[in-house]
Amino acid sequence: MIELFSADTPNGKKISIMLEEIGFDYKVTKVDLSKDEQFNPEFIKISPLSKIPVIIDHKNNEKIFESGAILIYLAECSGKLYEQRYRNKINQWLMVQMGYVGPMLGQHHQFHHYNPGKSKFAEDRYFTISRNIYKALDTRLSESNYLASDEYSIADIATFPWIARHNWHDIGLEKFKYLENWYTKISKRESVIKGFKFMNEKDFPPLP
Ligand SMILES: N[C@@H](CCC(=O)N[C@@H](CS)C(=O)NCC(=O)O)C(=O)O
C-alpha cells in the first residue's frame, strides 16, 4: 500500500492521478500547508525541503520525495506510462515540467493570481514566461499526440495539473489549439477525474 502525503495542489495531484492510472492501493495523509504542517520535524524526516508530495511504499518501506522521482518510481513499479522506447523523450519532457513549467507557472500564480499589484516587474516577467511555456507546449503538441510521443506518459501527468490552472493564468488556453486539445483529452480520462478530486469530491479539471 502506498501512503501519499499531500495537499490539494498541482504537485499533489500529479501523484493521485498517477496512482489512479496504475490502479495501486493507496491512502492519502493530508499535510495542511496553511497550518505549516510541512515544517513538522516528523515530516522533514521524509521531506528534507518541507514540500509535498511524498510517498511511503509500505510494502518495502521506501520513502520518496520530489514529484518527478515519485512518478518514475511508480511507473517503474507498475511497468506503466514510462515506455522503454520513449524513455529519453519522457525524461526530457518530465524534466521540462519539473525544472521549468512548474516553477515558472508557480511564480505566475504568486504574482498574478495571489498578489496582483505587488510587483509589476514580476507580474510582467512571469506572465511572459508562462505565455512562452504555453507556446512551446503547443508547438510540441502540434508534432505528437502527447508530450513525449503519441503515447500518454508520466510527462503528461506531471504537466496536466499545472495547465489545469489555466483560469488563473489569463493567457487564453483556447488560443493554443494543440495544447487545448491535449488538455481536453486528458481531462476526460477517468483516472484523471478521480485523481483530481482526491481531497475534494467537488474538484474537477476546469473546461477550457
Ligand atoms: N519540486 C517539488 C516541488 C514541491 C512543492 O513546491 N510543493 C509545494 C506545494 S505544490 C509545497 O509543499 N509548498 C510548501 C512550502 O513551500 O512551504 C516537487 O515537484 O515535488
The ligand as a Gaussian input file, in Angstrom:
#p B3LYP/6-31G(d) Opt

LIG

0 1
 N        9.911000      20.127000      -6.828000
 C        8.922000      19.763000      -5.842000
 C        8.065000      20.946000      -5.533000
 C        7.053000      20.632000      -4.465000
 C        6.345000      21.874000      -3.977000
 O        6.714000      23.004000      -4.315000
 N        5.325000      21.650000      -3.163000
 C        4.594000      22.753000      -2.594000
 C        3.099000      22.578000      -2.826000
 S        2.724000      22.495000      -4.553000
 C        4.825000      22.789000      -1.110000
 O        4.964000      21.764000      -0.471000
 N        4.857000      24.006000      -0.519000
 C        5.002000      24.182000       0.867000
 C        6.033000      25.232000       1.204000
 O        6.715000      25.701000       0.287000
 O        6.166000      25.565000       2.378000
 C        8.090000      18.590000      -6.379000
 O        7.790000      18.608000      -7.571000
 O        7.742000      17.680000      -5.604000

